[in-house]
Amino acid sequence: MTKEEIKEKKRKSQDDLKTERKKHKKDKKDKKDKKHKKDKKDKKDKREESKENCIEQIEKVDTGAVIHKSSEPEISAFYKENEVSVDYPIERHIQPVLTFDELSLDSRIQSALSVFTKPTPIQSVSWPYLLSGKDVIGVAETGSGKTFAFGVPAINKLVTQSSKPKGVQVLVISPTRELASQIYDNLVLLTEKAKLDCCCVYGGVPKHEQREKLKKTQVVVATPGRLLDLMQEGSVDLSNVSYLVLDEADRMLEKGFEEDIKNIMKETNTKGRQTLMFTATWPKEVRELASTFMSDPVKVSIGNRDELSANKRITQVVEVIEQFQKEKKLLELLKKYQSGAKKNDKVLIFALYKKEAARVERNLKYNGYKVAAIHGDLSQQQRTQALSEFKSGASNLLLATDVAARGLDIPNVKTVINLTFPLTVEDYVHRIGRTGRAGQTGTAHTLFTEQEKHLAGALVNVLNGANQPVPEDLKKFGTHTKKKEHSAYGAFYKDVDMNKKPKKITFD
């Protein structure tokens, strides 16, 4: 055999090997895609089955506070329309309350509810369980009425119980000062009617006034850090807490509050305690915490919370631009969203970092805008004042970092502008959730640059899931989504075995 023939044979052999590898790679990918589609279908089937079970297994349970009136067709339509699923392995599902007439609460609490037309879905489903003393996990989008979902049963329990223990009996823990203040503002509407005391405990302000209020209050809303400070110095006794709420539980665990939460919970009435967790997402860490501190909890989900989804009432506009064009574009957008009949519309602008927020705030003021701001470089008093001005309408422009992205209920925000895209698509969904609240519609306008291209695939999924247009410029970055492997490091986290010895490579 000649040298040329040997070379030709070798080349053919290499080509065959390459072809075989490509084929193997393609088969592997097809297999993976089929498995992914099957898993997705199984999840969907499971959700549908859960909904059907909810409808089939509903029973009327007399809690003393619920008078069921709704018919089976009404309940079926309610479950289907709101994508409700109830996971409770212990017993059959309790019928939801679809109107306030179905509630037999203390008259003072009933009067506080008279300003609303009907319960929100999370309230409808969770109230019968909570009023019968069950532990509940509520998974629902922000702006879904979660504060009254846990607040109404809590205050009703206090005013109707036969024995009247002293001290703190209801404790609500929240991740941020702003959210704690907002929950307090809502609960005060109930506690004032019931002639009870409620106080809010958070850092960044002097402790003296909080210490004095804690001596006579029955209901406390707190951030974990300040509450632990007051516990350690002996200013608060939690041994009579029989109703405990963790609001935005997923957010608290992201911020690394897990040990603080455990230390606080140990000091409450662990035997006779009713425990509630409200969360917008349901990660592994929250599931583990729930299994540790809750007794046979009922999990109530509103909407498809297995996959990250945005409020469908929000019109999402995504614009791909150059980094240096953003602040000029912001001024154009403000003219668009605050001109003519829209001149008094509330607009919320999100920046990513506090330095960026401070710079943009200066630029907006230079251009004649009256802007309120919330970011880490401001004192608690300045942040509270800014939020108050925006809520009251004294300023119709609020600039914020992600400290305001979760949970805050700011009425009538017409437009959210994402000046800089957040670090995760989860935070994007929570940011835009500041508009389109309480059944209203809203607009979210997002400026996207090449620097965020690694998040393009996940953003495309959110847009598609909410039936929103996907710009061609965004598709150019690719629609592949990396699996989020770690809450702190996102898609770039790699689980590496540090005990494994490195391989020694020898070069000939």
C-alpha positions as CSV (number, residue, x, y, z in Angstrom):
1,M,0.0,0.0,0.0
2,T,1.4,3.4,-1.0
3,K,1.9,6.3,1.4
4,E,-0.9,8.2,-0.3
5,E,-3.3,5.3,0.2
6,I,-2.4,5.1,3.9
7,K,-3.0,8.8,4.3
8,E,-6.3,8.6,2.5
9,K,-7.4,5.6,4.6
10,K,-6.4,7.5,7.8
11,R,-8.3,10.6,6.7
12,K,-11.4,8.6,6.0
13,S,-11.1,6.9,9.3
14,Q,-10.9,10.3,11.1
15,D,-13.9,11.6,9.1
16,D,-15.9,8.6,10.1
17,L,-15.0,9.2,13.7
18,K,-16.0,12.8,13.5
19,T,-19.3,11.8,11.9
20,E,-19.9,9.2,14.6
21,R,-19.2,11.8,17.3
22,K,-21.6,14.4,15.8
23,K,-24.3,11.7,15.5
24,H,-23.7,10.7,19.1
25,K,-23.9,14.3,20.2
26,K,-27.1,14.9,18.3
27,D,-28.7,11.8,19.7
28,K,-27.7,12.9,23.2
29,K,-29.2,16.4,22.6
30,D,-32.4,15.0,21.1
31,K,-32.8,12.6,24.1
32,K,-32.2,15.5,26.5
33,D,-34.8,17.7,24.7
34,K,-37.4,14.9,24.7
35,K,-36.8,14.4,28.5
36,H,-37.2,18.1,29.1
37,K,-40.4,18.2,27.1
38,K,-41.7,15.1,28.9
39,D,-40.9,16.6,32.4
40,K,-42.6,19.9,31.4
41,K,-45.7,18.0,30.2
42,D,-45.7,15.9,33.4
43,K,-45.5,19.1,35.5
44,K,-48.4,20.5,33.6
45,D,-50.5,17.3,33.9
46,K,-49.7,17.3,37.6
47,R,-51.0,20.9,38.0
48,E,-54.2,20.1,36.1
49,E,-54.7,17.0,38.2
50,S,-54.2,19.1,41.4
51,K,-56.8,21.5,40.2
52,E,-59.2,18.7,39.4
53,N,-58.6,17.2,42.8
54,C,-59.2,20.5,44.4
55,I,-62.6,20.7,42.7
56,E,-63.6,17.1,43.3
57,Q,-62.5,16.8,46.9
58,I,-63.8,20.2,48.2
59,E,-65.8,19.9,51.5
60,K,-67.6,22.3,53.7
61,V,-65.8,22.7,57.0
62,D,-67.5,24.7,59.8
63,T,-64.8,26.8,61.4
64,G,-67.3,29.1,63.2
65,A,-66.2,31.9,61.0
66,V,-67.2,30.6,57.5
67,I,-70.7,30.2,56.1
68,H,-70.3,28.5,52.7
69,K,-72.8,29.6,50.0
70,S,-71.0,29.2,46.7
71,S,-72.2,26.5,44.3
72,E,-70.0,23.9,42.7
73,P,-70.0,25.5,39.2
74,E,-68.9,28.9,40.7
75,I,-66.0,27.2,42.6
76,S,-64.9,25.2,39.5
77,A,-64.8,28.4,37.5
78,F,-62.9,30.2,40.3
79,Y,-60.2,27.5,40.5
80,K,-59.8,27.4,36.7
81,E,-59.7,31.2,36.2
82,N,-57.1,31.8,39.0
83,E,-55.0,28.6,38.4
84,V,-55.5,27.6,42.0
85,S,-53.9,24.5,43.4
86,V,-54.1,23.3,47.0
87,D,-51.7,20.7,48.4
88,Y,-52.9,19.2,51.6
89,P,-52.3,15.5,52.1
90,I,-54.0,15.2,55.5
91,E,-57.7,15.8,54.5
92,R,-60.0,16.8,51.8
93,H,-59.9,20.4,50.6
94,I,-62.0,23.1,52.3
95,Q,-64.3,25.1,50.1
96,P,-63.0,28.7,49.4
97,V,-65.0,31.8,50.3
98,L,-65.9,33.8,47.2
99,T,-67.7,36.7,48.9
100,F,-67.4,38.5,52.2
101,D,-71.0,37.4,53.0
102,E,-69.6,33.9,53.5
103,L,-67.5,35.1,56.5
104,S,-68.8,35.3,60.0
105,L,-66.1,37.5,61.6
106,D,-66.1,39.9,64.5
107,S,-68.3,42.9,63.4
108,R,-65.3,45.3,63.8
109,I,-63.2,43.3,61.3
110,Q,-66.1,42.9,59.0
111,S,-66.5,46.7,58.8
112,A,-62.8,47.1,57.9
113,L,-63.4,44.7,54.9
114,S,-66.5,46.6,53.7
115,V,-64.4,49.0,51.6
116,F,-63.5,46.0,49.3
117,T,-65.8,44.4,46.8
118,K,-64.7,40.7,47.2
119,P,-61.7,38.7,48.6
120,T,-58.7,38.3,46.4
121,P,-57.9,34.6,45.3
122,I,-55.2,34.1,47.9
123,Q,-57.7,35.4,50.6
124,S,-60.5,33.2,49.3
125,V,-58.6,30.0,49.5
126,S,-56.4,30.6,52.6
127,W,-59.0,32.1,55.0
128,P,-61.0,29.0,55.7
129,Y,-57.8,27.0,56.5
130,L,-56.4,29.9,58.6
131,L,-59.7,30.5,60.5
132,S,-59.7,26.7,61.4
133,G,-56.2,27.0,62.9
134,K,-54.2,25.3,60.1
135,D,-50.6,26.2,59.2
136,V,-50.6,27.7,55.7
137,I,-48.0,28.3,52.9
138,G,-49.3,30.9,50.5
139,V,-47.5,31.1,47.1
140,A,-48.8,34.0,45.0
141,E,-47.6,37.0,43.0
142,T,-46.9,40.3,44.7
143,G,-49.9,42.7,45.0
144,S,-52.3,39.8,45.5
145,G,-53.6,40.8,48.9
146,K,-51.3,38.7,51.1
147,T,-51.3,41.2,54.0
148,F,-55.0,40.9,54.6
149,A,-54.8,37.2,53.8
150,F,-52.8,36.6,57.0
151,G,-54.0,39.8,58.9
152,V,-57.7,39.2,59.0
153,P,-57.5,35.7,60.6
154,A,-54.8,36.9,63.0
155,I,-56.8,39.8,64.4
156,N,-60.1,37.8,64.4
157,K,-58.3,35.2,66.5
158,L,-57.2,37.8,69.0
159,V,-60.6,39.4,69.5
160,T,-62.6,36.2,69.7
161,Q,-60.4,34.0,71.9
162,S,-61.8,33.2,75.4
163,S,-58.5,33.6,77.3
164,K,-56.7,36.9,77.0
165,P,-52.9,36.3,77.3
166,K,-50.7,39.4,77.7
167,G,-47.8,40.6,75.6
168,V,-47.0,39.9,71.9
169,Q,-49.3,37.3,70.4
170,V,-49.0,38.0,66.7
171,L,-45.6,38.4,65.0
172,V,-45.0,39.2,61.4
173,I,-41.4,39.1,60.1
174,S,-40.4,40.9,56.9
175,P,-37.1,41.3,55.1
176,T,-37.0,45.1,54.6
177,R,-37.9,48.2,56.6
178,E,-40.1,49.5,53.8
179,L,-42.1,46.3,53.5
180,A,-42.4,46.1,57.3
181,S,-43.8,49.7,57.4
182,Q,-46.2,48.8,54.6
183,I,-47.5,45.7,56.4
184,Y,-47.9,47.8,59.6
185,D,-49.9,50.4,57.7
186,N,-52.3,47.7,56.5
187,L,-52.6,45.9,59.9
188,V,-53.3,49.1,61.7
189,L,-56.6,49.4,59.7
190,L,-57.6,46.2,61.5
191,T,-56.1,46.6,65.0
192,E,-57.5,50.2,65.4
193,K,-61.0,48.8,64.7
194,A,-60.4,46.0,67.2
195,K,-59.0,48.4,69.9
196,L,-55.6,46.5,69.8
197,D,-52.1,47.9,69.7
198,C,-49.7,47.2,66.8
199,C,-46.1,48.4,66.4
200,C,-43.4,48.2,63.8
201,V,-39.8,47.4,64.7
202,Y,-36.9,47.9,62.3
203,G,-33.3,49.2,62.2
204,G,-32.0,52.6,61.2
205,V,-34.0,54.5,63.9
206,P,-33.6,54.9,67.7
207,K,-34.7,51.9,69.8
208,H,-36.2,53.9,72.7
209,E,-39.6,54.5,71.2
210,Q,-39.8,50.9,69.9
211,R,-39.0,49.6,73.4
212,E,-41.9,51.6,74.9
213,K,-44.4,50.4,72.3
214,L,-43.4,46.8,72.8
215,K,-44.5,46.9,76.5
216,K,-48.2,47.3,75.6
217,T,-48.6,45.8,72.1
218,Q,-50.2,42.6,71.0
219,V,-49.2,42.7,67.3
220,V,-45.6,43.2,66.1
221,V,-44.3,43.7,62.6
222,A,-40.5,43.4,62.5
223,T,-37.3,43.0,60.5
224,P,-35.1,40.2,61.8
225,G,-32.0,42.2,62.8
226,R,-33.7,44.8,65.0
227,L,-36.0,42.2,66.6
228,L,-33.0,40.0,67.6
229,D,-31.3,43.1,69.1
230,L,-34.3,43.8,71.2
231,M,-34.6,40.1,72.2
232,Q,-31.0,39.9,73.3
233,E,-31.3,43.0,75.5
234,G,-34.5,41.6,77.1
235,S,-36.8,44.3,75.7
236,V,-39.3,41.9,74.1
237,D,-40.9,38.6,75.2
238,L,-42.1,36.3,72.4
239,S,-43.2,33.4,74.6
240,N,-46.9,34.1,74.0
241,V,-46.6,34.4,70.2
242,S,-49.2,31.9,68.9
243,Y,-49.6,33.3,65.3
244,L,-46.3,33.7,63.4
245,V,-46.0,35.0,59.8
246,L,-42.9,35.0,57.6
247,D,-43.7,37.4,54.7
248,E,-41.5,37.2,51.5
249,A,-39.9,34.1,53.0
250,D,-37.9,33.4,49.8
251,R,-36.4,36.9,50.0
252,M,-35.4,36.5,53.6
253,L,-33.5,33.3,52.9
254,E,-31.8,34.9,49.9
255,K,-30.5,37.7,52.2
256,G,-29.1,35.1,54.6
257,F,-31.6,35.6,57.4
258,E,-32.1,31.8,57.9
259,E,-30.2,31.5,61.3
260,D,-31.9,34.7,62.6
261,I,-35.3,33.4,61.7
262,K,-34.6,30.1,63.5
263,N,-33.4,31.9,66.6
264,I,-36.5,34.1,66.6
265,M,-38.9,31.1,66.1
266,K,-37.4,29.2,69.0
267,E,-38.4,32.0,71.4
268,T,-42.1,31.8,70.4
269,N,-44.9,29.5,71.7
270,T,-43.6,26.5,69.7
271,K,-46.3,24.0,70.9
272,G,-49.5,26.1,70.3
273,R,-48.2,28.2,67.4
274,Q,-50.0,28.7,64.1
275,T,-47.3,29.3,61.4
276,L,-47.7,31.0,58.0
277,M,-45.3,31.5,55.2
278,F,-46.1,33.8,52.3
279,T,-43.8,33.8,49.3
280,A,-43.8,34.7,45.6
281,T,-41.5,31.8,44.7
282,W,-41.0,28.3,46.3
283,P,-37.3,27.5,46.3
284,K,-35.7,24.5,48.0
285,E,-34.6,26.5,51.0
286,V,-38.1,27.7,51.8
287,R,-39.4,24.1,51.5
288,E,-36.8,22.9,54.0
289,L,-37.7,25.7,56.5
290,A,-41.4,25.0,56.1
291,S,-40.8,21.3,56.9
292,T,-38.8,22.2,60.0
293,F,-41.1,24.7,61.6
294,M,-44.6,24.0,60.4
295,S,-47.1,21.3,61.3
296,D,-48.8,19.6,58.3
297,P,-49.0,22.8,56.3
298,V,-51.6,23.5,53.6
299,K,-49.8,24.8,50.5
300,V,-52.0,27.2,48.5
301,S,-50.7,28.4,45.1
302,I,-52.3,31.0,43.0
303,G,-51.3,31.0,39.3
304,N,-48.5,28.9,37.8
305,R,-45.8,29.4,40.4
306,D,-43.6,26.5,39.2
307,E,-42.3,28.5,36.4
308,L,-41.3,32.2,36.6
309,S,-44.1,34.2,35.2
310,A,-45.0,37.9,35.0
311,N,-48.4,39.5,35.6
312,K,-50.2,39.3,32.3
313,R,-51.9,42.7,32.9
314,I,-48.6,44.5,32.4
315,T,-47.5,45.6,28.9
316,Q,-43.8,44.8,28.7
317,V,-41.7,46.9,26.3
318,V,-38.0,45.8,25.9
319,E,-35.6,48.1,24.0
320,V,-32.0,47.0,23.2
321,I,-29.7,50.0,23.3
322,E,-26.1,51.0,23.8
323,Q,-24.9,51.5,27.3
324,F,-24.0,55.2,26.9
325,Q,-27.4,56.0,25.5
326,K,-29.4,55.0,28.6
327,E,-29.7,58.3,30.4
328,K,-30.6,60.3,27.3
329,K,-33.2,57.6,26.5
330,L,-34.6,57.9,30.1
331,L,-35.4,61.6,29.5
332,E,-37.2,60.7,26.3
333,L,-39.3,58.0,28.1
334,L,-40.3,60.4,30.9
335,K,-41.6,62.9,28.2
336,K,-43.5,60.0,26.7
337,Y,-45.0,58.6,29.9
338,Q,-45.6,62.0,31.7
339,S,-46.9,64.3,29.0
340,G,-50.3,65.7,28.3
341,A,-53.1,63.8,30.1
342,K,-50.4,61.6,31.6
343,K,-48.5,64.4,33.3
344,N,-49.5,63.3,36.8
345,D,-49.0,59.6,36.2
346,K,-46.7,57.9,38.7
347,V,-43.5,56.5,37.2
348,L,-41.1,54.2,39.1
349,I,-37.5,54.1,37.8
350,F,-35.1,51.2,38.8
351,A,-31.4,51.5,38.8
352,L,-29.1,48.6,39.8
353,Y,-26.5,50.2,42.1
354,K,-26.8,53.0,44.7
355,K,-24.0,55.0,43.0
356,E,-25.9,54.9,39.7
357,A,-29.1,55.9,41.4
358,A,-27.4,58.9,43.1
359,R,-26.0,60.0,39.7
360,V,-29.3,59.6,37.8
361,E,-31.1,61.5,40.7
362,R,-28.7,64.4,40.2
363,N,-29.2,64.4,36.4
364,L,-33.0,64.3,36.7
365,K,-33.1,67.2,39.2
366,Y,-30.7,69.2,36.8
367,N,-33.3,68.6,34.0
368,G,-36.1,70.1,36.2
369,Y,-37.7,66.9,37.5
370,K,-38.9,66.6,41.1
371,V,-37.8,63.1,42.0
372,A,-37.9,61.1,45.2
373,A,-35.3,58.4,45.8
374,I,-34.8,55.2,47.8
375,H,-31.3,53.6,47.9
376,G,-28.7,52.4,50.4
377,D,-26.8,55.7,50.7
378,L,-29.9,57.4,52.2
379,S,-30.9,57.3,55.9
380,Q,-34.1,55.5,56.9
381,Q,-35.8,58.9,57.5
382,Q,-34.9,60.0,54.0
383,R,-36.2,56.8,52.5
384,T,-39.4,56.9,54.4
385,Q,-40.0,60.5,53.4
386,A,-39.3,59.7,49.7
387,L,-41.8,56.8,49.8
388,S,-44.4,59.0,51.5
389,E,-44.0,61.8,48.9
390,F,-44.4,59.3,46.1
391,K,-47.5,57.7,47.6
392,S,-49.2,61.0,48.4
393,G,-48.5,62.4,44.9
394,A,-46.2,65.2,46.2
395,S,-43.7,63.7,43.8
396,N,-44.8,61.5,40.8
397,L,-41.3,60.2,40.1
398,L,-39.5,57.7,42.3
399,L,-36.0,56.4,41.7
400,A,-35.1,53.1,43.5
401,T,-32.6,50.3,43.7
402,D,-33.9,46.8,44.2
403,V,-34.6,47.6,47.9
404,A,-38.0,48.6,46.6
405,A,-38.5,45.8,44.1
406,R,-40.2,43.3,46.3
407,G,-43.4,43.5,48.2
408,L,-43.9,47.3,48.3
409,D,-47.5,48.3,47.5
410,I,-47.4,51.7,45.9
411,P,-50.8,52.6,44.7
412,N,-51.4,53.6,41.0
413,V,-47.9,53.2,39.6
414,K,-48.7,53.5,35.9
415,T,-45.2,52.8,34.5
416,V,-42.0,51.0,35.6
417,I,-38.8,51.9,33.8
418,N,-35.9,49.5,34.2
419,L,-33.0,51.9,33.5
420,T,-30.5,49.0,34.2
421,F,-31.6,45.4,34.1
422,P,-31.3,43.6,37.4
423,L,-28.9,40.8,38.3
424,T,-31.6,38.1,37.9
425,V,-34.8,37.7,35.8
426,E,-36.6,36.8,39.1
427,D,-35.8,40.4,40.3
428,Y,-37.1,41.7,36.9
429,V,-40.4,40.0,37.5
430,H,-40.7,41.5,41.0
431,R,-39.6,45.0,39.7
432,I,-42.3,45.2,37.0
433,G,-44.8,43.8,39.6
434,R,-44.9,47.3,41.1
435,T,-47.4,48.2,38.4
436,G,-50.6,46.4,37.4
437,R,-51.5,45.8,41.0
438,A,-55.0,45.1,42.4
439,G,-56.5,44.2,39.0
440,Q,-55.2,47.3,37.2
441,T,-53.1,47.5,34.1
442,G,-49.6,49.0,33.7
443,T,-46.5,49.4,31.5
444,A,-43.0,48.2,32.1
445,H,-40.3,49.7,29.8
446,T,-36.9,48.0,30.0
447,L,-33.6,49.2,28.6
448,F,-31.4,46.1,27.8
449,T,-27.8,46.3,26.8
450,E,-25.1,43.8,25.6
451,Q,-23.8,43.7,29.1
452,E,-26.9,41.7,30.2
453,K,-26.9,39.4,27.2
454,H,-26.4,36.3,29.4
455,L,-30.0,37.0,30.7
456,A,-31.6,37.4,27.3
457,G,-32.9,33.8,27.1
458,A,-34.6,33.9,30.5
459,L,-36.1,37.3,29.6
460,V,-37.5,35.9,26.3
461,N,-39.1,33.1,28.3
462,V,-40.8,35.6,30.6
463,L,-42.0,37.7,27.6
464,N,-43.3,34.6,25.8
465,G,-45.0,33.4,29.0
466,A,-46.9,36.7,29.3
467,N,-47.8,36.8,25.6
468,Q,-45.6,39.9,25.1
469,P,-43.7,40.8,21.9
470,V,-40.0,39.8,21.8
471,P,-37.8,42.3,19.9
472,E,-35.6,40.9,17.2
473,D,-32.6,42.7,18.7
474,L,-33.1,40.7,21.9
475,K,-33.3,37.4,20.0
476,K,-29.8,38.1,18.5
477,F,-28.2,37.5,21.9
478,G,-29.6,34.0,21.8
479,T,-32.5,32.3,23.6
480,H,-30.6,29.7,25.5
481,T,-31.2,29.8,29.3
482,K,-28.6,28.6,31.7
483,K,-30.0,26.6,34.6
484,K,-29.8,28.7,37.8
485,E,-27.8,26.5,40.1
486,H,-27.3,28.7,43.2
487,S,-29.3,31.5,44.8
488,A,-26.2,33.7,45.3
489,Y,-24.2,33.1,42.1
490,G,-27.0,32.4,39.7
491,A,-26.2,30.7,36.4
492,F,-22.4,31.1,36.8
493,Y,-22.2,28.9,39.9
494,K,-20.6,25.5,39.4
495,D,-20.8,22.8,42.0
496,V,-17.2,21.6,42.3
497,D,-15.9,18.8,44.6
498,M,-13.1,20.5,46.4
499,N,-11.9,17.2,47.9
500,K,-11.2,15.7,44.5
501,K,-7.5,15.6,43.5
502,P,-6.6,17.3,40.2
503,K,-5.6,15.1,37.3
504,K,-1.9,15.1,36.4
505,I,-1.5,15.8,32.7
506,T,1.8,14.8,31.0
507,F,2.8,16.3,27.7
508,D,4.9,14.1,25.4
